[in-house]
Amino acid sequence: MGFNGIAFWQLYVLDVTVTGLKKCNTIRNSQDCNLIIFLDNIAVSRTISERRNYFMTSHLVFSIDLNRCINCKTCEMACNDFYGLMGMHRRNVMTIEPDIDELPLHISLSCNHCMNPVCVYICPENNFQVREDGIVVHNPSGCKGCERCIEACPFDALKLNPKTNRADKCNFCVDRIEDGLRPICVENCITGALSIMKVSSDEIKANNFQDADVPIVAYTRPSVNILKKQKGHIFLREG
């Protein structure tokens, strides 16, 4: 099973994530991709290496099998229950309307734990860190709720938690990962549509996202594997 990041962006082009795409269009990256320039004239020149003290060779990513997702939203509910979330979701199951004679397409999405995450660059409090395994973690204790990361994320993955009034996002269940367990969404997926896999940084870099109409997507390099739906495929759960 190979890494297929380009398919991920193609899905976003076809997707109903209008909010995310509008946010993408408010951001443009410089020609050399060392700066991300926001249209409100805030320039951020910090490099990702300032938030890392190692050379990352592999990356944990979510893998999503579109042939198996049935829109049951069990992953959403499991995440919300495990983390006590109210009024927001860290993971969202979305439905894409199909072409004629095709069934709807369901996809479960959360933070993509990008290889070059824009949230890391834009946070004025340095609350985001990229772990050695590629997981992007957020420290809510230092968050002042400025919402810069929320506005900057091209994928609408960050939300303002109404309980804490601070930014919130998927943390890949890092505590469970360190205990040798799977993320709670993966653990509770009843069809096996969600899983995790380890890919090399070179595999992520190899995806040049030529189909990305919005430059920021090619820059952030979302790290998620999506198995495309086979034409005419209908998933029948065993048992």
N, C-alpha and C positions, 0 to 999 in steps of 0.2 A: 504494500500500500504506500504509494508515494505522496509527497507533499504537493499540493495543487493550489497554491495561493492565487494564481491568475483566475481560476474558476471562482474564487471567493469574490474578487472585484466584479467579475461579470455578473454575479448574482446581485451585487449592490446596484449595478446599473439598471438591472431589471426590477429591482426591489421597490418596495413602497416606502423606503426610508427617506421620505422627502425632507424631513427636518435635518437629517445627517448630511444630505447632499447640499442643502442650502448653507449649512455651516461650512462645508468644504469650500463653497464658492466665496466665502468671506476671507479665505486664506490663500496666499500664494507663496511659493518658495522661490528663493533666489536661484540664479542660473547654476551656481556651484553647489547648491543644496547645503551650504554650511549655515545659512541663516534662514529662519522662518520669519517672514515679515507680515505683520498683521496690518490691516487697512486702517486701524486707529493709530498707526505710526509707532506702535510698540514693537521694537526690534529685540529679539532674543538671540544672543550670539553664543550662549553657553553650549558646549558640545556634549554629546551623550557620554563621552569618556569621563567627564567630570563627575558623573553619577555612578561610575563603575571603577573598580580598582582591579580588574581582571580582564582576560580576553575570553569572551564567551564563544564556545565552540559548538554547543548544542542548545536546543530550545524546546521546552515542553509546550505543546500546543493542544488545543481542543481539536478533535476530528468529528465532523458532523456528516452522517450518512443520510442524504436526502431521500433515499429509497425507504428509510425506516421511520422517519418522523411522521407521526399521525396527529399532531396538534393536540395531544392530550394535556400538555402544559404541566405535566408532573415535575419536570425539571424546574420550572418557575416556582411552583408551590413548595418543592423541597428546599430550594434556596431561601425563599422567604421565611419558611418555618424555622430553618436551621439558624438563620441570622436574625430572626425577629424583625423582619422588614415590614413596614406598613406604609402604604401610599407610594410605593416605588418598587421597581424590580431591578435586580442586577442582571438577570437573564430574561430574555423575551423571546417567545415563540411567535414568529411572524408568518403570514400567509401571503403568497404571491399568486395572483390570478394567472391562470395558464392560458396557453393558446387554445384555439378551438379543438375540441375532442380530447383535451388533456385534463387530468385531475389537478386540483390546486397543489401548489408546492409549499410545504411547511419547512421552516428552518429556525433552529434555536440558536440565538446569538447572545453574546455578552461582550465584555471587554476582549479585544483581540490580542492583548499583550504584545503590541507592535514591537518590531525590532528597533525602530527609531520613534518611540512614542512622543507625540507632541505635548502631552500632558507633563512629561518630565521637564521639557524646555520651558514651558510657560508658567509653571507654578512659582510665585514669588517667594514662597516659604520653603522651597526645596522639600516638599512633602512626598514626592514620588521617588521611588528607587527601583532600579532594574536588578533583579537577583541574578546570580550566576546561571541559573537554569532558564533565564529569560522571562520569568514571571514579573510583571510590573505591579508593585505593591504601593499602596497609599497609606500614609500615616495620618489618620483623621485628627489626632490630638493637636497637631500643629495647624490644622486647617482653619482659616478665618472666614470661609464661605464667600470668597470673592467671585467665585464661579468662572474664573478665567479658563480653567481646565475644561469645564463643562461646555463653554462656548467654543473652545478650540478643537475638541475631539471631533474628527470627521465622521465618526460612526455613532455618535449620540450614546456612547457607552457609559459616560459619567452622568450621574444624576445628583440633584440636591436632596439629601435625606431630610424629609420634613420633621423628623424627630430630633435630629442633631443640628440641623441647619448647616451641615457641612457636606462637602463633596463625598460621593460614595460610588463604589464600583466593584465589580467582580475581583476577588483577590486570588482566584484559582484554588481556594481552600488550602492556603499554604500550610496551615497547621496540620491538616489531614495529610497533605503530601509528605511532610516531614515525618509523620507517623507511619508512612508506607501505605496510606489509604488513598482512594480516589476522591476527586471532588464530589460534593454531595449531589450535584446535578447528575453526574455520570453514574454514581451509585444507585440513583433512583430512576434512571431512564428505563422504562419498562420494555422498550423495543430494541435497545442497544444502538439507538441512533447516535448517542453521544459517547465518545471515548476520548482518551488522551494518548498522545504519541510523542516521541522525541525525534526531532529532526535536526539536522546540522545547520549551522548558520549559513553555510555555503548554499544549502538548498533554498533557504529563504532569500538570500541575495540573488540567486539565479533567476528568481521570478522578477522580471523587470517591469511588470504591470504596464505593458504597452497599451492595454485597452483602457487604462485609467484616464478618463476625460479630465479629472480634477488632479492637478499635479501633486497635491499633498498626499494622496493615497500612494503614489509611487515612492514618495519620500518616507512615509511612516512604515511601510512594509508590514501590513497586518499579518500576524502569525497565527493562522488557523487553516486547517485542512478541511476541505469540503468535497465530499464524494458526490459527483453529479447524479441527478436522477436519471435512470434509464428510461427511455421512451416507452410508455405503455406499462411501466412496472407498477404493480400493486403489491404492497407489503401485507402479508398474512401472518399474524403472530402465531408462533407455535404454541401448542398446548390448549 
